[in-house]
Amino acid sequence: MALLISNPSSLISFSPSFPSKWRTRSSTKPLLHLHHSPIPSFSSQKPLRASTQQPKYVYPDPIPEFAEAETRKFRSQLLKKLSKDKDTFGNDMDAVVNVCTEVGVAVKNQIFNDFLHKEYGGPGTLLVEPFTDMLLVLKEKKLAGAPMAARAALLWAQNYVDHDWEIWTSQPPN
């Protein structure tokens, strides 16, 4: 096959090398005629955008009553869970649970309750940061079983907090 292009505005001659009995046209006439048309330039056009913007989801504000109730539940469940491994925690059990639930500790160490009061706004807002903070404070205080306690706290929160929020917010107010 031969493809001859001399100028985009000129005709293009295309001559296949078929046996002469298959040709229906004379080889002197062009078989394919292309007309040159300018290619549109998109660089000067504005980028394409969706005509409607998706609405942004706004998470609800934290609910102080929920934070208090959930902190109490968290404390009792964490104490129950960690009590199963008294050998790891020894005499530090109450101190470990207190750091995780901020009962009897300094204001700077308020972790779970503070998170629920200030940042948690329902499913999709549970963060890992409070639990890494628990681990750091437990280690800083050199309390036994710090990694185990922080992991247990995180797993409990992942399993219950969002579900409890759904139940709390689905009940009609008193």
HUKAUR-V461174 format. One record per pair of residues at least 24 apart in sequence whose ideal C-beta (glycine too) atoms are under 8 Angstrom apart, sorted by the first residue. I is the first residue (numbers start at 0). J is the second residue. D is the distance in whole Angstrom. If there is no record, write none. Layout:
i:I j:J d:D
i:I j:J d:D
//
This chain:
i:7 j:35 d:4
i:8 j:35 d:5
i:58 j:120 d:4
i:58 j:121 d:6
i:58 j:123 d:7
i:58 j:124 d:5
i:59 j:120 d:5
i:59 j:121 d:6
i:59 j:168 d:8
i:60 j:120 d:6
i:61 j:115 d:6
i:61 j:116 d:6
i:61 j:117 d:6
i:61 j:118 d:7
i:61 j:119 d:5
i:61 j:120 d:6
i:62 j:167 d:7
i:62 j:168 d:8
i:63 j:116 d:6
i:65 j:115 d:7
i:65 j:163 d:8
i:65 j:164 d:7
i:65 j:167 d:5
i:66 j:112 d:6
i:66 j:115 d:4
i:66 j:116 d:5
i:66 j:119 d:7
i:67 j:112 d:8
i:68 j:167 d:8
i:69 j:115 d:6
i:69 j:160 d:6
i:69 j:163 d:6
i:70 j:100 d:6
i:70 j:101 d:8
i:70 j:111 d:6
i:70 j:112 d:4
i:70 j:115 d:6
i:72 j:159 d:7
i:72 j:163 d:7
i:73 j:99 d:8
i:73 j:100 d:6
i:73 j:111 d:6
i:73 j:152 d:8
i:73 j:155 d:7
i:73 j:156 d:7
i:73 j:159 d:8
i:74 j:99 d:8
i:74 j:100 d:4
i:74 j:102 d:7
i:76 j:155 d:6
i:76 j:159 d:8
i:77 j:148 d:8
i:77 j:151 d:6
i:77 j:152 d:6
i:77 j:155 d:6
i:80 j:151 d:5
i:80 j:155 d:7
i:81 j:144 d:7
i:81 j:147 d:8
i:81 j:148 d:6
i:81 j:151 d:6
i:84 j:144 d:7
i:84 j:147 d:7
i:87 j:143 d:6
i:87 j:144 d:4
i:87 j:147 d:6
i:88 j:143 d:5
i:88 j:144 d:5
i:88 j:148 d:8
i:89 j:143 d:6
i:91 j:142 d:5
i:91 j:143 d:5
i:91 j:144 d:7
i:94 j:140 d:7
i:94 j:142 d:6
i:95 j:137 d:6
i:95 j:142 d:5
i:95 j:143 d:7
i:95 j:144 d:6
i:95 j:145 d:8
i:95 j:148 d:5
i:96 j:148 d:8
i:98 j:133 d:6
i:98 j:136 d:5
i:98 j:137 d:6
i:98 j:140 d:7
i:98 j:142 d:7
i:99 j:133 d:5
i:99 j:137 d:8
i:99 j:148 d:6
i:99 j:149 d:8
i:99 j:152 d:5
i:108 j:136 d:5
i:110 j:136 d:7
i:111 j:152 d:7
i:111 j:156 d:8
i:115 j:160 d:8
i:119 j:160 d:7
i:119 j:164 d:8
i:121 j:161 d:7
i:121 j:164 d:5
i:121 j:165 d:8
i:121 j:168 d:7
i:122 j:161 d:4
i:122 j:164 d:6
i:122 j:165 d:7
i:125 j:156 d:6
i:125 j:157 d:7
i:125 j:160 d:6
i:125 j:161 d:6
i:127 j:153 d:7
i:130 j:156 d:7
//
